[in-house]
């Protein structure tokens, strides 16, 4: 009887690890932290972002500031994803839990910082509206990641029920979808203003 319960517990834990490996893939690998730059919410010449009047410059600084606000969440999500994807290979569940906890907190902060991103005056009225929708989409993505990691923490803390693993996976997939929508909106604004997205990303990453 006891052996049967132990076997059942191992199976449940095994499926939890399978789910976490999937989550690690969804959240993606951790980036090279040596290449991460802390970018201020100002133009290259130090001018406050709100005051930028040239449309192309306005779109450029808007993209960089929005991406920079989300960068800490992205970095911690990648770190947590790496640890979770290696749980079945012997990575510490305690380290994974701490990383997920930090990711939850960091993504909550990124949600706030995205909300603080200013929309430069240089964008046209139509693109001002697009920028507002973009910030809303990106904030939603940060919240989705935050809530996803909150559920992942429950799994790592011992709630290895298949339903909880499924919930964590669903939230992770929702977060991934939110990030894709946010990125698409930012890319649309950049493309409208004939900006090189690779060059923009280099300024962030």
Secondary structure, 3 states (H helix, E strand, C coil): CHHHHHHHHHHHHHHHHHHHHHHHHHHCCCCCHHHCCCCCCECCCCCEHHHCCCHHHHHHHHHHHHHHHHHHHHHHHHHHHHHHHCHHHCCCHHHHHHHHHHHHHHHHHHHHHHHCCCCCCCCCHHHHHHHHHHHHHHHHHHHHHHHHHHHHHHHHCCCCCHHHHHHHHHHHHHHHHHHHHHHHHHHHHHHHCCCCHHHHHHHHC
